[in-house]
Amino acid sequence: MSATTGSRIRCAARRVARQPAPLVALFGFRVVSAIAIALPVSTVLGAAVVGYPEGDAVLFEPGGELLVETVRLHHAALGAALGISFRWAIVLGLVGLVPLAMLLEAWRTQARLPWFLLVGRGLRRWPRFVAIFGLTVLAQSIAIALGVAFWPLGRSLGEAQGEVAADLVGCVPLALAALGVVACAIAADFARIGVVIGRGPGWASASRALEIGSRSPLRAASVWLACRAASLVVVLGGATLAILIDVHRPESWRLAAVAAVHLAVVGADVMLRAFFLAWATELVEDDLTPCRRSPRPAALRRHD
Amino acid sequence: MTEAHLAGLGMAAAASSVLLLEGLAPALPDARVEAASASAAGPDPSPSDGAGDATPRASAPAPAPTHSDHPSPVTSYHIDARLDAAAHTIEGTAVITWRNTAETPIEELWLHQYLEAFAHPNTLFLREAGRRHRQSGLGDPGGLTVSSLVADELDGVDLWPHRAPHSPDDPADTTDIRVPLPRSVLPGEILTLTASFIARMPSLVERTGYARGFLFAGQWFPKLARLEADGTWAHFAFHPQSEFYADFGDYSVALDLPKDLIVGATGERIETRFEEDRQLLRYSVRGVHDFAWVAWDGFRERRETLGAVTVTLLYPPGHRWNADRTLAALRAAFPRFEQRYGPYPYSTLTVVHPPSFASTAGGMEYPTLITTGGPWFSWAGTRAVETVTIHELAHQWFYGLIASNEHDLPLLDEGLTSYAEARILRESFGPGSALAWPGLAISAAALQRARAATYVHDDVVVQPAPAFASFSSIGGLVYSKTAVTLDTLALTFGEAAVDRALARYTHEQRFRHPTFADLQRSFEHEVGEDASAALAAALAERGWVNYVAGRPHCYPAPASTAPATTPGVSGETCRAIVYRHGTLRFPVEIELRFDDGARERQRWDGKGPWIAVERHGPPRLIALQVDPARRIPLDTQRLDDAATIEPCPPSRSVERLAYLAALALGWMGT
């Protein structure tokens, strides 16, 4: 890692730490949204085992007999509830772009902006964020469709070398599709940052930000993947803790402990996501606003 | 198989049998004592895990099986066959030595040409397969052409021109052919039939045929149907939901194949010769009722010895992990099957894992040869490879050694095999026997119970395979309901008692062709009349049971009935009803829970349609649960087994699902 990159990472960390309130808002929104998304399905699950004095703890017992039984007897209701949850997820995912925009807006200044101002600016950015979201999903869908379409071709190319080679070569289009999905996600973040901090008209600053990001795609992907990998490690650690706590047992402290672990994991996930956004903001700001209030020495900037 | 080898096997078998009998013998006197009390009180609904199983009735143990107890052959085959790998044809001559084991003279033979099921799209097999959604596609057709069938003892007359032109009542099908004889064949008389045939192997369908260079030759030669003792032939046209049925005999098969093919087959290879670009292999085996073989130049091979048996595992390149798991499953299951169901009397076992392009050849059983399957990576955390291996291995007993009629009574092979498989999976892998992911363990028993419960009302289990509505129905009833019924009997009447019943059944029916009555009789002898009646009701009569717990209702206790209570606390009487729906009756436990955290279990014999539970408090009765230890997996509905007046909110589901949703929102970019 170059010194420039290292200092940019430090700046990103400082940027994240500088504005905790919008970050907490983002975290809070995510938690509340998640509960709203979970409720339809969990209501069906809870109703299925309402007769059991342990409540839905029986769904988590080893062997899964009652979980399987619940799915068998209530699959129609669960399917309908999942549909509602899915629609909720889409709606809340879109609404969640407002706190995301608020966070990026907050990072534009050193000062702490009043809430009403942040919300107003977030709402103002929302239509463009939704458009970026739609374009991203479209591009990602195309990438996935291409990967799936070319999967049989890859398989047939590798078949001469045996079935392992066939499956591995077949996975190449899928892996490329996955890379495409990641690239779209990174590009979407750069576009959002451009929309917020750019001073150009219309979509110009978004495309300028994309151009900046595309100048160092490997670095952007590395930071993004590092954040995601760290998030995955935290998730796995949380899963291990949750298994050890064993929520199937009746004591309510176990539920509270697992919930605390999971909240910590979601918090870490939010922080890591914010860190990537902050890093990308640093990168874009360097280019878009040469006279910005950057804490980095000008000498280091020349190495970019 | 050489005589010396057989003698060695015989000694090992005798030792195993002695051990088995030693395991059975001490239980018998105690069992008689227990029978008196059991008949009065009914079976204990909560036996300990095998050790203290109630045995209401017992009689002399079954005769001990040995390795030297090969049956006297009834239908033996000496086959010389040559494979044309390019044309996918096998040209051969089969000398069939058949003995009339009936008590009446026989006027006709019935010959199965199973391969004719794939001759054209209008055969019974393919018509029904399309209708019942099992296997609707036929690639390159196959077929079996018999050119002559000559019996030495019948003046060398070719019987084949006099055959019926098609299967009975089905002009489009030629899988079940009647061959009239010029004269009666007397009881005990032997016919030596010579059949010349050409098998045209289809592209792989229903576990026979070719795919690229891979060939699985199952049901590839003309097979005599089995003659029952009353002089009737157990013959049938090949149906997609059905399998096979044949007499025991000795097989000697010579295969002439391209040199580069790696071959696995039923029996022991006793001769290998190479001539230019061909190899000549001869296989021999005593006391089997079918012969299958597989050939592919891409196989990798591993050998291992399990007791006196040489296991050969043929698997595709890249499947080393699967090979390890397959062998581990065999090591776990083989000795337990031998211990429970009698010694394996053959010197070889060939296990074939087909390549992915021939995956439809997987999951099949033949004597001393089984096929497994699964992708090279298998699915992490699942037991698919182990499950199919253990299942097909169990068929070496329930099909191979106990050769029931698979067409007429599939429960005796698939049902008992599924029970044997589930036992081993549970013993080996516990609650994660189907799926073992971090935080999510699903047992094979839970899935099997769910399948059985889904189909429980559809049909009886004791019926011919084609009589089932669909292959899913066979899966739910024959495979799952039979296994779940036996599991319920084991958990209710004791696992050791059910083990003894199956040991008796497998010993008595070894190298025989049992019926459901034979299985029932074994249960009656070893477990008792109640268990035998439950077995019959569950499998032969569409029997079912569902215990339902009613919510407790509390009301102020009348002064005369209220017990002494804490001063200032008024007494309450709480009453709840447990119902037994359905036709089956099993004793069951009921757990009562009180508001001070106390629990109490009481036993119900389950004979009546309902029972009322009443308690005076405090403490107050707040919940009850029927069958808390889950000893009745046949219970068709688990969710109504408990009832409470203080329900818990679904906090765990909310928490876990909200967590997953929160992570998903992160991936959506918010």
Boltz contact constraints between the chains, C-beta under 6 A:
constraints:
  - contact:
      token1: [A, 30]
      token2: [B, 662]
      max_distance: 6.0
  - contact:
      token1: [A, 30]
      token2: [B, 665]
      max_distance: 6.0
  - contact:
      token1: [A, 34]
      token2: [B, 658]
      max_distance: 6.0
  - contact:
      token1: [A, 34]
      token2: [B, 661]
      max_distance: 6.0
  - contact:
      token1: [A, 34]
      token2: [B, 662]
      max_distance: 6.0
  - contact:
      token1: [A, 35]
      token2: [B, 658]
      max_distance: 6.0
  - contact:
      token1: [A, 37]
      token2: [B, 661]
      max_distance: 6.0
  - contact:
      token1: [A, 38]
      token2: [B, 654]
      max_distance: 6.0
  - contact:
      token1: [A, 38]
      token2: [B, 657]
      max_distance: 6.0
  - contact:
      token1: [A, 38]
      token2: [B, 658]
      max_distance: 6.0
  - contact:
      token1: [A, 38]
      token2: [B, 661]
      max_distance: 6.0
  - contact:
      token1: [A, 41]
      token2: [B, 657]
      max_distance: 6.0
  - contact:
      token1: [A, 42]
      token2: [B, 650]
      max_distance: 6.0
  - contact:
      token1: [A, 42]
      token2: [B, 653]
      max_distance: 6.0
  - contact:
      token1: [A, 42]
      token2: [B, 654]
      max_distance: 6.0
  - contact:
      token1: [A, 42]
      token2: [B, 657]
      max_distance: 6.0
  - contact:
      token1: [A, 45]
      token2: [B, 650]
      max_distance: 6.0
  - contact:
      token1: [A, 45]
      token2: [B, 653]
      max_distance: 6.0
  - contact:
      token1: [A, 46]
      token2: [B, 650]
      max_distance: 6.0
  - contact:
      token1: [A, 46]
      token2: [B, 653]
      max_distance: 6.0
  - contact:
      token1: [A, 48]
      token2: [B, 639]
      max_distance: 6.0
  - contact:
      token1: [A, 50]
      token2: [B, 647]
      max_distance: 6.0
  - contact:
      token1: [A, 51]
      token2: [B, 642]
      max_distance: 6.0
  - contact:
      token1: [A, 51]
      token2: [B, 643]
      max_distance: 6.0
  - contact:
      token1: [A, 52]
      token2: [B, 642]
      max_distance: 6.0
  - contact:
      token1: [A, 53]
      token2: [B, 593]
      max_distance: 6.0
  - contact:
      token1: [A, 53]
      token2: [B, 623]
      max_distance: 6.0
  - contact:
      token1: [A, 53]
      token2: [B, 644]
      max_distance: 6.0
  - contact:
      token1: [A, 55]
      token2: [B, 648]
      max_distance: 6.0
  - contact:
      token1: [A, 56]
      token2: [B, 650]
      max_distance: 6.0
  - contact:
      token1: [A, 56]
      token2: [B, 652]
      max_distance: 6.0
  - contact:
      token1: [A, 56]
      token2: [B, 653]
      max_distance: 6.0
  - contact:
      token1: [A, 57]
      token2: [B, 652]
      max_distance: 6.0
  - contact:
      token1: [A, 62]
      token2: [B, 431]
      max_distance: 6.0
  - contact:
      token1: [A, 62]
      token2: [B, 441]
      max_distance: 6.0
  - contact:
      token1: [A, 63]
      token2: [B, 431]
      max_distance: 6.0
  - contact:
      token1: [A, 63]
      token2: [B, 443]
      max_distance: 6.0
  - contact:
      token1: [A, 63]
      token2: [B, 446]
      max_distance: 6.0
  - contact:
      token1: [A, 64]
      token2: [B, 442]
      max_distance: 6.0
  - contact:
      token1: [A, 64]
      token2: [B, 446]
      max_distance: 6.0
  - contact:
      token1: [A, 65]
      token2: [B, 446]
      max_distance: 6.0
  - contact:
      token1: [A, 66]
      token2: [B, 638]
      max_distance: 6.0
  - contact:
      token1: [A, 68]
      token2: [B, 446]
      max_distance: 6.0
  - contact:
      token1: [A, 68]
      token2: [B, 450]
      max_distance: 6.0
  - contact:
      token1: [A, 69]
      token2: [B, 638]
      max_distance: 6.0
  - contact:
      token1: [A, 69]
      token2: [B, 639]
      max_distance: 6.0
  - contact:
      token1: [A, 72]
      token2: [B, 450]
      max_distance: 6.0
  - contact:
      token1: [A, 93]
      token2: [B, 668]
      max_distance: 6.0
  - contact:
      token1: [A, 93]
      token2: [B, 670]
      max_distance: 6.0
  - contact:
      token1: [A, 96]
      token2: [B, 670]
      max_distance: 6.0
  - contact:
      token1: [A, 100]
      token2: [B, 670]
      max_distance: 6.0
  - contact:
      token1: [A, 162]
      token2: [B, 317]
      max_distance: 6.0
  - contact:
      token1: [A, 162]
      token2: [B, 318]
      max_distance: 6.0
  - contact:
      token1: [A, 163]
      token2: [B, 355]
      max_distance: 6.0
  - contact:
      token1: [A, 163]
      token2: [B, 356]
      max_distance: 6.0
  - contact:
      token1: [A, 164]
      token2: [B, 318]
      max_distance: 6.0
  - contact:
      token1: [A, 164]
      token2: [B, 376]
      max_distance: 6.0
  - contact:
      token1: [A, 239]
      token2: [B, 438]
      max_distance: 6.0
  - contact:
      token1: [A, 243]
      token2: [B, 438]
      max_distance: 6.0
  - contact:
      token1: [A, 243]
      token2: [B, 439]
      max_distance: 6.0
  - contact:
      token1: [A, 247]
      token2: [B, 652]
      max_distance: 6.0
  - contact:
      token1: [A, 255]
      token2: [B, 651]
      max_distance: 6.0
  - contact:
      token1: [A, 255]
      token2: [B, 652]
      max_distance: 6.0
  - contact:
      token1: [A, 259]
      token2: [B, 655]
      max_distance: 6.0
  - contact:
      token1: [A, 262]
      token2: [B, 659]
      max_distance: 6.0
  - contact:
      token1: [A, 266]
      token2: [B, 662]
      max_distance: 6.0
  - contact:
      token1: [A, 269]
      token2: [B, 666]
      max_distance: 6.0
  - contact:
      token1: [A, 273]
      token2: [B, 666]
      max_distance: 6.0
